[in-house]
Amino acid sequence: VTQAWACSYEALLHRDVAGVNLRLADACRKHGPNFLVPFGTVNPKEPDWQDDVRRCAEVHKMPGIRLHPNYHGYTLDDPVAAELLTLAASHKLVVQIALMMEDTRVQFPLMQVPTVNPAPLVDLIKGMPDLHLELLNAGYSGGGETGHMKELGQLENVYFDIAHQEGVGGVARLIKQTSASRVLFGSNFPFFYFESSLLKVREASLTKEETHSVMDGNAQAFLKH
């Protein structure tokens, strides 16, 4: 691993995301310069969230932001979602949307967090050619064959990670549904075992070129947009 994109679990439940982002940026500079790349969090349901976007871009010099609609209480057809994506694109920030953090099948009964429905993105992204979006953890119940993956997979500015791809041949199926140029290695570490994602790539029987793209090339291209 030569570079890791990092976010903060504090962002899921902490209302002061500005403080979370500051601590994240400081930790990445202190413990992983030129290795850990911070992705800040923005919660558009909190006051002055627009300034959080600005700080991520201008103060912390982050390449992108990460969104958690299910934890922060909004859906992707909420007008604020379109406003947030538009503002991020204007700051040249890439956007990651985590469709889930934990499989709904193993969540504690009193702490159920539904998977984000990505369907509204199909029409939303078509009107945002300057936005570059990555869907994280689009696995079991968040965006497979039944979760509008086919439509989203046709959009050239939408990328996908492999962290929640389950079953034998999961990575190969994702590439078939989308594109070998828009599937990124993702581990969801430390929540998941890092080696799990490595094994998913190894058993996918990809070509040498496809393996390089998934493991490194696509991520570099994603950030350069």
C-alpha positions in Angstrom: 0.0 0.0 0.0 1.5 3.3 -1.1 -1.4 5.6 -0.2 -4.6 5.3 1.9 -7.6 7.6 1.9 -8.7 8.2 5.4 -11.9 9.4 7.0 -13.0 9.6 10.7 -15.5 7.3 12.4 -16.3 10.3 14.7 -18.0 11.9 11.7 -20.9 9.4 11.9 -22.3 10.6 15.2 -20.4 13.8 16.1 -22.3 17.1 15.4 -19.1 19.2 15.2 -17.8 17.9 11.9 -15.5 20.9 11.6 -13.7 19.7 14.7 -13.6 16.2 13.4 -12.2 17.3 10.0 -9.5 19.4 11.8 -8.4 16.5 13.9 -8.4 14.2 10.9 -6.2 16.6 8.9 -3.8 17.0 11.7 -3.5 13.3 12.4 -2.8 12.5 8.7 -0.1 15.2 8.6 1.5 13.9 11.8 1.3 10.2 11.4 1.1 9.6 7.6 2.5 12.5 5.5 2.5 11.6 1.9 0.7 8.4 2.8 -2.6 9.1 4.6 -4.9 11.4 2.5 -7.7 12.9 4.5 -11.3 13.0 3.2 -13.4 15.3 5.3 -17.1 14.8 6.2 -19.9 17.2 5.6 -23.4 17.0 7.2 -25.8 19.2 5.3 -28.3 19.0 8.1 -26.1 20.9 10.5 -25.8 24.8 10.5 -23.2 26.4 8.2 -22.3 23.2 6.4 -21.3 25.2 3.4 -18.3 26.5 5.4 -17.3 22.9 6.2 -17.1 22.3 2.4 -15.0 25.4 2.0 -12.7 24.4 4.9 -12.1 21.0 3.5 -11.0 22.5 0.1 -9.3 25.7 1.1 -8.0 25.2 4.6 -7.2 21.5 4.9 -6.4 21.1 1.1 -8.4 17.8 1.0 -9.0 16.3 -2.4 -12.5 15.2 -1.5 -15.3 14.7 1.1 -17.3 11.8 2.3 -21.0 11.8 2.9 -23.1 9.6 5.2 -26.7 10.4 4.4 -28.2 7.5 6.4 -26.4 8.5 9.6 -27.0 12.2 9.1 -30.7 12.0 8.4 -31.3 12.8 4.7 -31.9 11.0 1.5 -30.3 11.6 -1.9 -33.6 13.0 -3.3 -33.5 15.8 -0.7 -32.8 19.1 -2.4 -29.9 19.7 0.0 -28.1 16.7 -1.5 -28.1 18.3 -4.9 -27.0 21.6 -3.4 -24.1 19.8 -1.6 -22.9 17.9 -4.6 -23.0 21.1 -6.7 -21.0 23.1 -4.2 -18.5 20.3 -3.9 -18.0 20.2 -7.6 -17.5 24.0 -7.7 -14.6 23.5 -5.2 -13.2 20.7 -7.4 -13.7 18.2 -4.6 -14.4 14.6 -5.4 -17.3 13.1 -3.4 -17.6 9.7 -1.7 -21.0 8.5 -0.6 -20.9 5.6 1.9 -24.1 3.6 1.2 -23.6 1.6 4.4 -21.0 1.2 7.1 -22.2 -2.1 8.4 -24.3 -4.8 6.8 -27.9 -4.5 7.9 -28.0 -8.2 8.7 -25.6 -7.9 11.6 -26.6 -4.5 13.1 -27.7 -4.4 16.7 -31.6 -4.3 16.9 -31.7 -1.0 18.6 -29.1 0.6 16.3 -30.6 0.0 12.9 -29.2 2.3 10.1 -30.8 1.6 6.7 -28.7 1.4 3.6 -28.7 4.6 1.5 -30.9 4.3 -1.6 -28.7 5.4 -4.6 -31.5 5.5 -7.1 -31.9 9.3 -7.1 -28.3 9.7 -8.2 -29.2 8.3 -11.7 -30.9 11.5 -12.7 -29.0 13.8 -10.4 -25.5 13.0 -11.7 -26.5 13.3 -15.3 -26.9 17.0 -14.8 -23.5 17.3 -13.0 -20.8 16.4 -15.5 -18.1 18.2 -13.5 -18.8 16.1 -10.4 -16.7 13.0 -9.7 -18.4 10.6 -7.4 -17.4 7.3 -5.7 -20.0 5.0 -4.1 -18.5 3.2 -1.1 -19.7 -0.1 0.3 -22.2 -0.8 -2.5 -22.5 -4.4 -1.6 -25.1 -6.9 -0.4 -28.1 -4.6 0.0 -26.8 -1.2 -1.2 -26.3 -1.3 -4.9 -25.8 -4.7 -6.5 -27.9 -6.1 -9.3 -31.1 -4.7 -7.7 -29.8 -1.4 -6.6 -29.6 0.7 -9.8 -26.0 -0.4 -10.3 -26.6 -0.9 -14.0 -27.8 2.6 -14.6 -25.1 4.2 -12.4 -22.5 2.0 -13.9 -23.1 3.6 -17.3 -22.2 7.1 -15.9 -18.6 7.9 -16.7 -18.1 10.1 -13.6 -19.3 7.5 -11.1 -16.8 5.1 -9.5 -17.2 2.1 -7.2 -15.1 0.5 -4.4 -15.0 -3.2 -3.7 -15.0 -3.2 0.2 -18.5 -4.7 0.5 -18.5 -7.0 -2.6 -19.5 -10.4 -1.4 -19.4 -13.9 -2.8 -17.1 -15.6 -5.2 -16.4 -13.5 -8.2 -17.9 -10.3 -6.7 -15.2 -8.0 -8.0 -15.5 -9.5 -11.5 -19.2 -9.0 -11.4 -18.8 -5.4 -10.4 -16.4 -4.8 -13.2 -18.9 -6.4 -15.6 -21.7 -4.2 -14.3 -19.7 -1.0 -14.5 -16.2 -0.6 -16.0 -12.7 -1.9 -15.3 -11.7 1.8 -15.4 -14.0 2.8 -12.6 -13.7 0.1 -9.9 -11.4 1.0 -7.0 -9.7 -1.1 -4.4 -11.4 -0.4 -1.0 -11.0 -2.2 2.3 -13.2 -0.4 4.9 -10.2 -1.0 7.2 -10.1 -1.1 10.2 -13.7 -2.1 10.4 -13.0 -5.0 8.0 -9.9 -7.1 7.7 -7.6 -5.6 5.1 -6.6 -9.0 3.7 -10.2 -9.7 2.8 -10.2 -7.1 0.0 -6.8 -8.4 -1.3 -8.3 -11.9 -1.6 -11.3 -10.6 -3.5 -9.0 -9.2 -6.1 -6.8 -12.3 -6.3 -9.8 -14.7 -6.8 -11.4 -12.5 -9.5 -9.1 -13.8 -12.2 -8.5 -10.3 -13.6 -6.0 -9.5 -16.3 -2.7 -7.9 -15.3 -4.0 -4.6 -16.7 -7.3 -4.8 -14.9 -5.5 -5.7 -11.6 -3.3 -2.6 -11.9 -6.3 -0.4 -12.7 -8.3 -1.6 -9.7 -5.3 -1.6 -7.2 -3.8 1.7 -8.2 -4.5 3.3 -11.6 -8.2 4.1 -11.2 -7.7 5.8 -7.9 -5.0 8.0 -9.3 -7.2 8.9 -12.3 -10.1 9.6 -9.9 -8.2 12.2 -7.9 -6.8 13.9 -11.0 -10.2 14.8 -12.4 
